[in-house]
Amino acid sequence: MRKRYADCMRLVKTISYNQSLHLQGVNTRWSTTLTPFRDPNSRIDRLIGTSSNITSSKLLGKAGRITAKRERLLEAVAHKISQC
C-alpha cells in the first residue's frame, strides 16, 4: 500500500486500483481511490482515500463467466448428440 501512496504523491493526481486483502481469515477484493490534497502553499498536505469492498461483485462476475462457459459446453454437447 505504501507504494500506491507514494505513486499518488509523485504523480500528484487521483489514482484508483483494485487490491486483494486477507481480513479475518477471508480473502477479500477492494476498489480503492487515493486523491492528493494541497495546503495553501501548494504542498501535498494529505491523501484522502476511499475503499469499497467488491468481493461479492467479483464473485458474481466469476459465477456468470462459469455459467456462460457451461452453457456453451452444453450447447456443443447437444449439437454433437443431434448429429449422431
Z-matrix of the N, CA and C atoms (Angstrom, degrees):
N
C 1 1.433
C 2 1.520 1 111.45
N 3 1.310 2 117.56 1 -34.42
C 4 1.468 3 120.03 2 -179.11
C 5 1.520 4 111.59 3 -60.34
N 6 1.333 5 116.93 4 -35.35
C 7 1.462 6 120.06 5 178.15
C 8 1.519 7 110.25 6 -62.07
N 9 1.332 8 117.23 7 -41.82
C 10 1.470 9 120.84 8 178.94
C 11 1.525 10 110.47 9 -63.04
N 12 1.337 11 117.19 10 -41.18
C 13 1.462 12 120.22 11 178.47
C 14 1.529 13 109.81 12 -62.92
N 15 1.327 14 115.70 13 -44.53
C 16 1.465 15 119.96 14 179.13
C 17 1.522 16 111.04 15 -63.01
N 18 1.333 17 117.41 16 -40.59
C 19 1.474 18 121.28 17 177.65
C 20 1.524 19 110.77 18 -60.52
N 21 1.314 20 117.07 19 -44.34
C 22 1.456 21 121.69 20 -179.35
C 23 1.533 22 110.34 21 -61.33
N 24 1.309 23 116.67 22 -43.17
C 25 1.461 24 120.83 23 179.38
C 26 1.529 25 111.71 24 -68.94
N 27 1.318 26 116.83 25 -39.88
C 28 1.464 27 121.12 26 -179.26
C 29 1.524 28 110.93 27 -67.47
N 30 1.335 29 116.90 28 -42.59
C 31 1.458 30 121.74 29 -178.31
C 32 1.528 31 112.81 30 -80.21
N 33 1.317 32 116.22 31 -19.19
C 34 1.466 33 123.84 32 -177.95
C 35 1.527 34 110.90 33 51.17
N 36 1.330 35 114.65 34 48.31
C 37 1.459 36 119.91 35 175.78
C 38 1.521 37 108.92 36 -154.71
N 39 1.329 38 115.12 37 163.40
C 40 1.462 39 121.43 38 178.74
C 41 1.521 40 109.66 39 -66.92
N 42 1.321 41 115.96 40 134.46
C 43 1.461 42 120.86 41 174.90
C 44 1.527 43 108.51 42 -125.64
N 45 1.314 44 115.32 43 148.01
C 46 1.463 45 121.97 44 177.42
C 47 1.516 46 108.91 45 -129.69
N 48 1.315 47 115.67 46 145.11
C 49 1.461 48 120.38 47 -179.86
C 50 1.520 49 109.79 48 -159.50
N 51 1.324 50 116.26 49 161.63
C 52 1.465 51 123.53 50 173.95
C 53 1.514 52 108.41 51 -106.58
N 54 1.311 53 115.44 52 146.62
C 55 1.458 54 119.70 53 178.71
C 56 1.516 55 110.58 54 -145.89
N 57 1.322 56 115.26 55 155.31
C 58 1.461 57 122.06 56 174.77
C 59 1.517 58 107.91 57 -102.79
N 60 1.316 59 115.87 58 135.20
C 61 1.459 60 121.15 59 176.32
C 62 1.524 61 108.90 60 -132.20
N 63 1.313 62 115.56 61 140.41
C 64 1.467 63 121.57 62 176.39
C 65 1.525 64 106.49 63 -96.93
N 66 1.341 65 116.50 64 106.73
C 67 1.457 66 121.56 65 -176.50
C 68 1.521 67 110.77 66 -122.07
N 69 1.305 68 116.09 67 127.18
C 70 1.465 69 122.90 68 178.66
C 71 1.528 70 111.49 69 50.31
N 72 1.338 71 115.70 70 41.15
C 73 1.453 72 120.90 71 176.47
C 74 1.517 73 115.15 72 80.65
N 75 1.337 74 117.50 73 8.14
C 76 1.465 75 121.34 74 -177.07
C 77 1.527 76 109.22 75 -125.28
N 78 1.345 77 116.22 76 135.05
C 79 1.460 78 120.19 77 173.86
C 80 1.524 79 108.98 78 -77.46
N 81 1.328 80 116.28 79 127.90
C 82 1.453 81 121.25 80 -179.43
C 83 1.522 82 110.05 81 -127.83
N 84 1.332 83 116.56 82 158.51
C 85 1.473 84 123.16 83 177.78
C 86 1.523 85 108.11 84 -118.04
N 87 1.335 86 115.92 85 137.35
C 88 1.454 87 121.98 86 -176.51
C 89 1.519 88 110.64 87 -131.83
N 90 1.315 89 115.76 88 141.73
C 91 1.456 90 122.78 89 171.31
C 92 1.527 91 106.34 90 -104.57
N 93 1.333 92 116.93 91 122.12
C 94 1.461 93 121.77 92 -173.48
C 95 1.520 94 110.64 93 -123.95
N 96 1.328 95 115.97 94 141.40
C 97 1.463 96 122.57 95 174.78
C 98 1.523 97 108.39 96 -127.72
N 99 1.332 98 116.02 97 131.80
C 100 1.461 99 122.18 98 176.68
C 101 1.528 100 108.55 99 -117.98
N 102 1.333 101 116.43 100 134.98
C 103 1.465 102 121.64 101 179.37
C 104 1.522 103 109.23 102 -129.85
N 105 1.348 104 117.57 103 126.92
C 106 1.467 105 119.72 104 177.57
C 107 1.535 106 110.57 105 -81.18
N 108 1.328 107 116.52 106 141.39
C 109 1.461 108 121.90 107 174.77
C 110 1.515 109 109.05 108 -120.20
N 111 1.326 110 115.16 109 139.23
C 112 1.459 111 121.12 110 -177.99
C 113 1.522 112 111.12 111 -99.36
N 114 1.341 113 114.69 112 150.41
C 115 1.463 114 120.00 113 173.95
C 116 1.538 115 108.42 114 -85.28
N 117 1.332 116 118.64 115 178.50
C 118 1.470 117 120.15 116 -179.57
C 119 1.532 118 114.22 117 -59.90
N 120 1.337 119 116.93 118 -18.32
C 121 1.467 120 120.85 119 178.26
C 122 1.528 121 112.25 120 -93.91
N 123 1.328 122 116.44 121 11.70
C 124 1.475 123 124.05 122 178.72
C 125 1.524 124 113.96 123 69.29
N 126 1.321 125 117.18 124 14.14
C 127 1.466 126 119.84 125 173.75
C 128 1.523 127 108.03 126 -88.04
N 129 1.323 128 115.39 127 148.77
C 130 1.468 129 118.00 128 176.63
C 131 1.521 130 107.46 129 -68.94
N 132 1.311 131 114.12 130 117.98
C 133 1.457 132 121.96 131 -174.78
C 134 1.519 133 111.96 132 -91.84
N 135 1.346 134 115.01 133 -35.54
C 136 1.464 135 119.82 134 -177.51
C 137 1.522 136 109.78 135 -164.95
N 138 1.311 137 114.61 136 164.63
C 139 1.458 138 121.71 137 171.73
C 140 1.521 139 107.74 138 -112.17
N 141 1.314 140 115.32 139 134.47
C 142 1.457 141 120.48 140 175.26
C 143 1.528 142 106.66 141 -105.92
N 144 1.313 143 116.27 142 126.16
C 145 1.459 144 120.65 143 -178.22
C 146 1.511 145 112.40 144 -122.50
N 147 1.322 146 115.40 145 143.81
C 148 1.463 147 121.37 146 172.29
C 149 1.514 148 107.95 147 -130.37
N 150 1.314 149 115.54 148 144.74
C 151 1.464 150 121.20 149 177.87
C 152 1.519 151 109.50 150 -135.63
N 153 1.318 152 115.47 151 143.09
C 154 1.463 153 121.90 152 175.92
C 155 1.514 154 108.44 153 -126.06
N 156 1.321 155 115.53 154 134.45
C 157 1.459 156 120.66 155 177.14
C 158 1.529 157 107.88 156 -75.16
N 159 1.329 158 116.39 157 115.95
C 160 1.463 159 121.55 158 -178.46
C 161 1.524 160 111.87 159 -112.12
N 162 1.320 161 115.95 160 17.63
C 163 1.462 162 120.69 161 -177.28
C 164 1.524 163 111.62 162 -56.07
N 165 1.328 164 117.66 163 -49.79
C 166 1.468 165 119.92 164 -175.88
C 167 1.522 166 111.43 165 -66.04
N 168 1.343 167 118.58 166 -38.04
C 169 1.467 168 119.08 167 179.04
C 170 1.524 169 110.88 168 -68.88
N 171 1.329 170 117.59 169 -34.12
C 172 1.471 171 120.39 170 175.69
C 173 1.524 172 110.25 171 -65.27
N 174 1.340 173 116.69 172 -41.46
C 175 1.466 174 120.36 173 179.12
C 176 1.520 175 110.90 174 -66.14
N 177 1.338 176 117.15 175 -40.21
C 178 1.468 177 120.34 176 177.95
C 179 1.525 178 110.94 177 -63.25
N 180 1.330 179 116.46 178 -40.83
C 181 1.460 180 119.97 179 177.69
C 182 1.517 181 111.58 180 -62.67
N 183 1.328 182 115.93 181 -41.91
C 184 1.463 183 120.29 182 178.39
C 185 1.528 184 110.43 183 -64.85
N 186 1.328 185 116.33 184 -42.69
C 187 1.471 186 120.10 185 179.26
C 188 1.519 187 110.35 186 -62.25
N 189 1.325 188 116.97 187 -39.74
C 190 1.465 189 120.74 188 178.59
C 191 1.521 190 111.86 189 -63.72
N 192 1.332 191 116.92 190 -40.59
C 193 1.471 192 120.72 191 178.50
C 194 1.525 193 110.77 192 -66.22
N 195 1.330 194 116.89 193 -39.49
C 196 1.471 195 120.78 194 178.16
C 197 1.526 196 109.82 195 -65.02
N 198 1.332 197 117.00 196 -43.39
C 199 1.469 198 120.94 197 179.07
C 200 1.519 199 110.73 198 -61.20
N 201 1.321 200 117.09 199 -44.56
C 202 1.469 201 120.93 200 179.49
C 203 1.525 202 110.71 201 -62.87
N 204 1.312 203 116.94 202 -39.57
C 205 1.467 204 120.98 203 178.82
C 206 1.530 205 110.52 204 -64.79
N 207 1.332 206 116.72 205 -41.93
C 208 1.470 207 120.82 206 177.73
C 209 1.518 208 110.88 207 -62.99
N 210 1.327 209 116.44 208 -41.68
C 211 1.470 210 119.89 209 179.59
C 212 1.525 211 110.82 210 -62.65
N 213 1.316 212 117.51 211 -42.61
C 214 1.470 213 120.39 212 177.90
C 215 1.518 214 110.93 213 -63.04
N 216 1.325 215 116.69 214 -40.39
C 217 1.457 216 121.26 215 178.93
C 218 1.528 217 110.42 216 -64.45
N 219 1.326 218 117.41 217 -45.30
C 220 1.467 219 120.89 218 179.02
C 221 1.532 220 111.17 219 -63.38
N 222 1.323 221 117.34 220 -39.32
C 223 1.461 222 120.59 221 177.30
C 224 1.525 223 110.62 222 -62.78
N 225 1.318 224 117.10 223 -41.54
C 226 1.459 225 121.03 224 179.62
C 227 1.525 226 110.65 225 -65.48
N 228 1.340 227 116.44 226 -42.83
C 229 1.464 228 120.44 227 178.87
C 230 1.532 229 109.98 228 -64.19
N 231 1.334 230 116.55 229 -45.35
C 232 1.476 231 119.77 230 -180.00
C 233 1.541 232 110.53 231 -61.76
N 234 1.307 233 116.41 232 -38.32
C 235 1.473 234 119.93 233 178.36
C 236 1.526 235 110.74 234 -64.30
N 237 1.333 236 117.50 235 -43.89
C 238 1.468 237 121.68 236 178.92
C 239 1.531 238 110.79 237 -62.60
N 240 1.350 239 114.90 238 -42.59
C 241 1.481 240 118.42 239 -179.84
C 242 1.516 241 110.62 240 -64.10
N 243 1.334 242 116.83 241 -40.09
C 244 1.471 243 119.30 242 -178.64
C 245 1.524 244 111.65 243 -67.13
N 246 1.318 245 118.10 244 -19.98
C 247 1.462 246 121.25 245 179.04
C 248 1.537 247 112.09 246 -83.28
N 249 1.311 248 117.58 247 -11.74
C 250 1.470 249 121.19 248 -178.45
C 251 1.503 250 112.21 249 -78.33
